[in-house]
Amino acid sequence: MTKTVGGKQKTEKKQWNYFKLNPFDWWTYEEMLANVRHVGSGLRSLGVGGEGETFFNIYGSTSYVTSSSAIERLEG
């Protein structure tokens, strides 16, 4: 791989990192709701979802559905 560092071209060998993924776990609707309630309760205990709060950032696609559903429950 060739890259420019400080205006000079530098060639290095690319080192790849490999990660082994765990098998996918399916959740039933009941399990999903239990997880949503658990995450929502945790967020609430941390003070998230107070009056006037309108933004909450999620930095991980794997937990997006659970987190977004938990945040929805905070509003209701």
N, CA, C and O atoms as CSV, one atom per row, in Angstrom:
chain,resi,resn,atom,element,x,y,z
A,1,MET,N,N,0.855,-1.153,0.000
A,1,MET,CA,C,0.000,0.000,0.000
A,1,MET,C,C,0.906,1.223,0.000
A,1,MET,O,O,1.901,1.277,0.723
A,2,THR,N,N,0.550,2.191,-0.815
A,2,THR,CA,C,1.300,3.435,-0.875
A,2,THR,C,C,0.424,4.544,-0.311
A,2,THR,O,O,-0.742,4.685,-0.678
A,3,LYS,N,N,1.013,5.330,0.593
A,3,LYS,CA,C,0.282,6.462,1.152
A,3,LYS,C,C,1.223,7.648,1.237
A,3,LYS,O,O,2.443,7.490,1.205
A,4,THR,N,N,0.648,8.833,1.344
A,4,THR,CA,C,1.443,10.049,1.428
A,4,THR,C,C,1.469,10.517,2.875
A,4,THR,O,O,0.427,10.758,3.484
A,5,VAL,N,N,2.685,10.642,3.419
A,5,VAL,CA,C,2.871,11.102,4.789
A,5,VAL,C,C,3.855,12.260,4.753
A,5,VAL,O,O,4.992,12.104,4.307
A,6,GLY,N,N,3.414,13.427,5.228
A,6,GLY,CA,C,4.297,14.602,5.227
A,6,GLY,C,C,4.755,15.001,3.840
A,6,GLY,O,O,5.867,15.503,3.673
A,7,GLY,N,N,3.910,14.782,2.841
A,7,GLY,CA,C,4.241,15.154,1.477
A,7,GLY,C,C,5.101,14.127,0.744
A,7,GLY,O,O,5.401,14.305,-0.436
A,8,LYS,N,N,5.502,13.050,1.434
A,8,LYS,CA,C,6.325,12.016,0.809
A,8,LYS,C,C,5.546,10.712,0.717
A,8,LYS,O,O,4.766,10.372,1.607
A,9,GLN,N,N,5.771,9.992,-0.375
A,9,GLN,CA,C,5.085,8.716,-0.541
A,9,GLN,C,C,5.814,7.632,0.238
A,9,GLN,O,O,7.041,7.533,0.207
A,10,LYS,N,N,5.030,6.826,0.934
A,10,LYS,CA,C,5.584,5.762,1.762
A,10,LYS,C,C,4.855,4.467,1.402
A,10,LYS,O,O,3.626,4.447,1.324
A,11,THR,N,N,5.604,3.396,1.184
A,11,THR,CA,C,5.014,2.101,0.840
A,11,THR,C,C,5.156,1.163,2.025
A,11,THR,O,O,6.248,0.987,2.565
A,12,GLU,N,N,4.038,0.559,2.426
A,12,GLU,CA,C,4.049,-0.424,3.515
A,12,GLU,C,C,3.142,-1.584,3.140
A,12,GLU,O,O,2.254,-1.469,2.295
A,13,LYS,N,N,3.398,-2.696,3.795
A,13,LYS,CA,C,2.538,-3.851,3.594
A,13,LYS,C,C,1.318,-3.691,4.504
A,13,LYS,O,O,1.456,-3.409,5.694
A,14,LYS,N,N,0.130,-3.871,3.936
A,14,LYS,CA,C,-1.115,-3.744,4.692
A,14,LYS,C,C,-1.274,-4.938,5.621
A,14,LYS,O,O,-1.124,-6.084,5.197
A,15,GLN,N,N,-1.574,-4.675,6.875
A,15,GLN,CA,C,-1.839,-5.742,7.839
A,15,GLN,C,C,-3.345,-5.787,8.083
A,15,GLN,O,O,-3.935,-4.798,8.518
A,16,TRP,N,N,-3.957,-6.913,7.808
A,16,TRP,CA,C,-5.398,-7.072,7.958
A,16,TRP,C,C,-5.712,-7.675,9.322
A,16,TRP,O,O,-4.987,-8.539,9.814
A,17,ASN,N,N,-6.790,-7.213,9.919
A,17,ASN,CA,C,-7.301,-7.784,11.165
A,17,ASN,C,C,-8.552,-8.576,10.848
A,17,ASN,O,O,-9.428,-8.095,10.129
A,18,TYR,N,N,-8.643,-9.775,11.371
A,18,TYR,CA,C,-9.803,-10.622,11.147
A,18,TYR,C,C,-10.495,-10.879,12.474
A,18,TYR,O,O,-9.839,-11.070,13.498
A,19,PHE,N,N,-11.800,-10.883,12.457
A,19,PHE,CA,C,-12.588,-11.112,13.652
A,19,PHE,C,C,-13.536,-12.279,13.419
A,19,PHE,O,O,-14.154,-12.388,12.360
A,20,LYS,N,N,-13.644,-13.137,14.399
A,20,LYS,CA,C,-14.574,-14.253,14.298
A,20,LYS,C,C,-15.902,-13.812,14.918
A,20,LYS,O,O,-15.944,-13.354,16.059
A,21,LEU,N,N,-16.966,-13.955,14.160
A,21,LEU,CA,C,-18.281,-13.567,14.637
A,21,LEU,C,C,-18.941,-14.724,15.372
A,21,LEU,O,O,-18.748,-15.889,15.026
A,22,ASN,N,N,-19.714,-14.388,16.381
A,22,ASN,CA,C,-20.496,-15.397,17.091
A,22,ASN,C,C,-21.708,-15.787,16.261
A,22,ASN,O,O,-22.127,-15.026,15.389
A,23,PRO,N,N,-22.273,-16.952,16.516
A,23,PRO,CA,C,-23.509,-17.312,15.821
A,23,PRO,C,C,-24.617,-16.301,16.154
A,23,PRO,O,O,-24.645,-15.723,17.241
A,24,PHE,N,N,-25.509,-16.107,15.207
A,24,PHE,CA,C,-26.608,-15.154,15.391
A,24,PHE,C,C,-27.640,-15.728,16.343
A,24,PHE,O,O,-28.028,-16.889,16.213
A,25,ASP,N,N,-28.084,-14.931,17.292
A,25,ASP,CA,C,-29.133,-15.345,18.230
A,25,ASP,C,C,-30.440,-14.659,17.859
A,25,ASP,O,O,-30.498,-13.433,17.758
A,26,TRP,N,N,-31.469,-15.438,17.661
A,26,TRP,CA,C,-32.783,-14.890,17.367
A,26,TRP,C,C,-33.517,-14.627,18.669
A,26,TRP,O,O,-33.401,-15.401,19.620
A,27,TRP,N,N,-34.278,-13.530,18.716
A,27,TRP,CA,C,-35.105,-13.202,19.879
A,27,TRP,C,C,-36.569,-13.315,19.485
A,27,TRP,O,O,-36.952,-12.968,18.367
A,28,THR,N,N,-37.379,-13.801,20.410
A,28,THR,CA,C,-38.825,-13.766,20.203
A,28,THR,C,C,-39.293,-12.338,20.491
A,28,THR,O,O,-38.529,-11.522,21.007
A,29,TYR,N,N,-40.541,-12.042,20.160
A,29,TYR,CA,C,-41.080,-10.718,20.472
A,29,TYR,C,C,-41.061,-10.464,21.977
A,29,TYR,O,O,-40.788,-9.347,22.416
A,30,GLU,N,N,-41.346,-11.487,22.760
A,30,GLU,CA,C,-41.345,-11.342,24.213
A,30,GLU,C,C,-39.938,-11.045,24.732
A,30,GLU,O,O,-39.762,-10.211,25.620
A,31,GLU,N,N,-38.933,-11.736,24.172
A,31,GLU,CA,C,-37.540,-11.487,24.578
A,31,GLU,C,C,-37.107,-10.080,24.175
A,31,GLU,O,O,-36.411,-9.398,24.927
A,32,MET,N,N,-37.520,-9.654,22.992
A,32,MET,CA,C,-37.186,-8.310,22.530
A,32,MET,C,C,-37.796,-7.272,23.455
A,32,MET,O,O,-37.123,-6.321,23.851
A,33,LEU,N,N,-39.063,-7.445,23.801
A,33,LEU,CA,C,-39.727,-6.502,24.697
A,33,LEU,C,C,-39.048,-6.478,26.059
A,33,LEU,O,O,-38.884,-5.406,26.640
A,34,ALA,N,N,-38.649,-7.639,26.582
A,34,ALA,CA,C,-37.944,-7.691,27.866
A,34,ALA,C,C,-36.613,-6.946,27.776
A,34,ALA,O,O,-36.246,-6.218,28.698
A,35,ASN,N,N,-35.894,-7.124,26.672
A,35,ASN,CA,C,-34.622,-6.407,26.488
A,35,ASN,C,C,-34.837,-4.911,26.341
A,35,ASN,O,O,-34.064,-4.116,26.874
A,36,VAL,N,N,-35.878,-4.525,25.623
A,36,VAL,CA,C,-36.201,-3.105,25.468
A,36,VAL,C,C,-36.506,-2.486,26.829
A,36,VAL,O,O,-36.027,-1.395,27.138
A,37,ARG,N,N,-37.291,-3.172,27.632
A,37,ARG,CA,C,-37.617,-2.659,28.968
A,37,ARG,C,C,-36.368,-2.558,29.836
A,37,ARG,O,O,-36.208,-1.597,30.589
A,38,HIS,N,N,-35.488,-3.543,29.732
A,38,HIS,CA,C,-34.258,-3.552,30.518
A,38,HIS,C,C,-33.359,-2.368,30.125
A,38,HIS,O,O,-32.859,-1.649,30.990
A,39,VAL,N,N,-33.160,-2.177,28.819
A,39,VAL,CA,C,-32.327,-1.074,28.341
A,39,VAL,C,C,-32.969,0.266,28.696
A,39,VAL,O,O,-32.283,1.189,29.135
A,40,GLY,N,N,-34.280,0.373,28.506
A,40,GLY,CA,C,-34.987,1.610,28.843
A,40,GLY,C,C,-34.873,1.950,30.313
A,40,GLY,O,O,-34.680,3.113,30.668
A,41,SER,N,N,-34.991,0.942,31.180
A,41,SER,CA,C,-34.854,1.172,32.617
A,41,SER,C,C,-33.448,1.642,32.962
A,41,SER,O,O,-33.262,2.525,33.799
A,42,GLY,N,N,-32.455,1.038,32.301
A,42,GLY,CA,C,-31.072,1.457,32.526
A,42,GLY,C,C,-30.826,2.885,32.083
A,42,GLY,O,O,-30.159,3.651,32.778
A,43,LEU,N,N,-31.368,3.246,30.916
A,43,LEU,CA,C,-31.222,4.619,30.433
A,43,LEU,C,C,-31.904,5.600,31.381
A,43,LEU,O,O,-31.363,6.662,31.689
A,44,ARG,N,N,-33.090,5.231,31.835
A,44,ARG,CA,C,-33.829,6.106,32.746
A,44,ARG,C,C,-33.055,6.291,34.057
A,44,ARG,O,O,-33.001,7.398,34.593
A,45,SER,N,N,-32.451,5.199,34.579
A,45,SER,CA,C,-31.699,5.307,35.833
A,45,SER,C,C,-30.447,6.169,35.670
A,45,SER,O,O,-29.935,6.717,36.646
A,46,LEU,N,N,-29.954,6.286,34.428
A,46,LEU,CA,C,-28.812,7.165,34.156
A,46,LEU,C,C,-29.237,8.604,33.912
A,46,LEU,O,O,-28.396,9.479,33.708
A,47,GLY,N,N,-30.547,8.851,33.933
A,47,GLY,CA,C,-31.042,10.212,33.745
A,47,GLY,C,C,-31.372,10.566,32.315
A,47,GLY,O,O,-31.665,11.725,32.021
A,48,VAL,N,N,-31.333,9.599,31.418
A,48,VAL,CA,C,-31.668,9.856,30.013
A,48,VAL,C,C,-33.178,9.898,29.875
A,48,VAL,O,O,-33.891,9.143,30.538
A,49,GLY,N,N,-33.661,10.773,29.023
A,49,GLY,CA,C,-35.089,10.840,28.766
A,49,GLY,C,C,-35.824,11.792,29.671
A,49,GLY,O,O,-37.040,11.702,29.842
A,50,GLY,N,N,-35.079,12.699,30.244
A,50,GLY,CA,C,-35.716,13.700,31.092
A,50,GLY,C,C,-36.532,14.678,30.271
A,50,GLY,O,O,-36.476,14.671,29.041
A,51,GLU,N,N,-37.276,15.504,30.943
A,51,GLU,CA,C,-38.135,16.467,30.270
A,51,GLU,C,C,-37.295,17.424,29.433
A,51,GLU,O,O,-36.302,17.972,29.914
A,52,GLY,N,N,-37.689,17.620,28.200
A,52,GLY,CA,C,-36.999,18.533,27.303
A,52,GLY,C,C,-35.857,17.901,26.515
A,52,GLY,O,O,-35.295,18.559,25.640
A,53,GLU,N,N,-35.497,16.660,26.788
A,53,GLU,CA,C,-34.440,16.008,26.020
A,53,GLU,C,C,-35.013,15.514,24.702
A,53,GLU,O,O,-36.064,14.874,24.668
A,54,THR,N,N,-34.313,15.818,23.622
A,54,THR,CA,C,-34.821,15.423,22.309
A,54,THR,C,C,-33.833,14.584,21.514
A,54,THR,O,O,-34.219,14.013,20.494
A,55,PHE,N,N,-32.560,14.481,21.938
A,55,PHE,CA,C,-31.563,13.750,21.164
A,55,PHE,C,C,-30.891,12.689,22.014
A,55,PHE,O,O,-30.648,12.874,23.207
A,56,PHE,N,N,-30.598,11.572,21.366
A,56,PHE,CA,C,-29.828,10.504,21.986
A,56,PHE,C,C,-29.109,9.783,20.864
A,56,PHE,O,O,-29.754,9.280,19.944
A,57,ASN,N,N,-27.788,9.720,20.918
A,57,ASN,CA,C,-27.003,9.093,19.854
A,57,ASN,C,C,-26.706,7.635,20.171
A,57,ASN,O,O,-26.391,7.284,21.308
A,58,ILE,N,N,-26.810,6.793,19.150
A,58,ILE,CA,C,-26.499,5.373,19.267
A,58,ILE,C,C,-25.315,5.104,18.340
A,58,ILE,O,O,-25.395,5.356,17.138
A,59,TYR,N,N,-24.222,4.593,18.899
A,59,TYR,CA,C,-23.008,4.373,18.118
A,59,TYR,C,C,-22.723,2.891,17.892
A,59,TYR,O,O,-21.580,2.457,18.040
A,60,GLY,N,N,-23.709,2.132,17.547
A,60,GLY,CA,C,-23.489,0.716,17.251
A,60,GLY,C,C,-24.695,0.147,16.563
A,60,GLY,O,O,-25.785,0.118,17.134
A,61,SER,N,N,-24.516,-0.312,15.327
A,61,SER,CA,C,-25.660,-0.799,14.565
A,61,SER,C,C,-26.252,-2.070,15.150
A,61,SER,O,O,-27.437,-2.340,14.956
A,62,THR,N,N,-25.446,-2.862,15.869
A,62,THR,CA,C,-25.948,-4.134,16.364
A,62,THR,C,C,-27.002,-3.970,17.445
A,62,THR,O,O,-27.866,-4.832,17.604
A,63,SER,N,N,-26.942,-2.886,18.182
A,63,SER,CA,C,-27.912,-2.688,19.256
A,63,SER,C,C,-28.913,-1.591,18.915
A,63,SER,O,O,-29.645,-1.127,19.789
A,64,TYR,N,N,-28.951,-1.175,17.657
A,64,TYR,CA,C,-29.801,-0.062,17.263
A,64,TYR,C,C,-31.279,-0.320,17.531
A,64,TYR,O,O,-31.959,0.541,18.091
A,65,VAL,N,N,-31.781,-1.466,17.151
A,65,VAL,CA,C,-33.214,-1.743,17.293
A,65,VAL,C,C,-33.615,-1.740,18.756
A,65,VAL,O,O,-34.622,-1.132,19.118
A,66,THR,N,N,-32.841,-2.414,19.610
A,66,THR,CA,C,-33.155,-2.448,21.041
A,66,THR,C,C,-33.079,-1.054,21.632
A,66,THR,O,O,-33.976,-0.640,22.367
A,67,SER,N,N,-32.020,-0.327,21.321
A,67,SER,CA,C,-31.843,1.008,21.884
A,67,SER,C,C,-32.928,1.969,21.419
A,67,SER,O,O,-33.492,2.709,22.225
A,68,SER,N,N,-33.220,1.962,20.127
A,68,SER,CA,C,-34.229,2.891,19.619
A,68,SER,C,C,-35.610,2.558,20.168
A,68,SER,O,O,-36.404,3.458,20.441
A,69,SER,N,N,-35.902,1.270,20.331
A,69,SER,CA,C,-37.188,0.881,20.900
A,69,SER,C,C,-37.267,1.294,22.373
A,69,SER,O,O,-38.318,1.732,22.841
A,70,ALA,N,N,-36.159,1.155,23.101
A,70,ALA,CA,C,-36.135,1.553,24.516
A,70,ALA,C,C,-36.344,3.057,24.642
A,70,ALA,O,O,-37.052,3.510,25.542
A,71,ILE,N,N,-35.746,3.822,23.765
A,71,ILE,CA,C,-35.895,5.284,23.803
A,71,ILE,C,C,-37.336,5.661,23.488
A,71,ILE,O,O,-37.888,6.571,24.106
A,72,GLU,N,N,-37.948,4.973,22.537
A,72,GLU,CA,C,-39.362,5.219,22.227
A,72,GLU,C,C,-40.221,5.026,23.467
A,72,GLU,O,O,-41.142,5.803,23.719
A,73,ARG,N,N,-39.918,3.984,24.245
A,73,ARG,CA,C,-40.700,3.706,25.445
A,73,ARG,C,C,-40.515,4.788,26.508
A,73,ARG,O,O,-41.407,5.012,27.326
A,74,LEU,N,N,-39.351,5.466,26.501
A,74,LEU,CA,C,-39.119,6.544,27.465
A,74,LEU,C,C,-40.091,7.690,27.252
A,74,LEU,O,O,-40.491,8.371,28.197
A,75,GLU,N,N,-40.464,7.892,25.997
A,75,GLU,CA,C,-41.346,9.003,25.662
A,75,GLU,C,C,-42.805,8.704,25.997
A,75,GLU,O,O,-43.614,9.621,26.138
A,76,GLY,N,N,-43.136,7.429,26.123
A,76,GLY,CA,C,-44.547,7.088,26.299
A,76,GLY,C,C,-44.954,6.745,27.652
A,76,GLY,O,O,-46.125,6.446,27.888
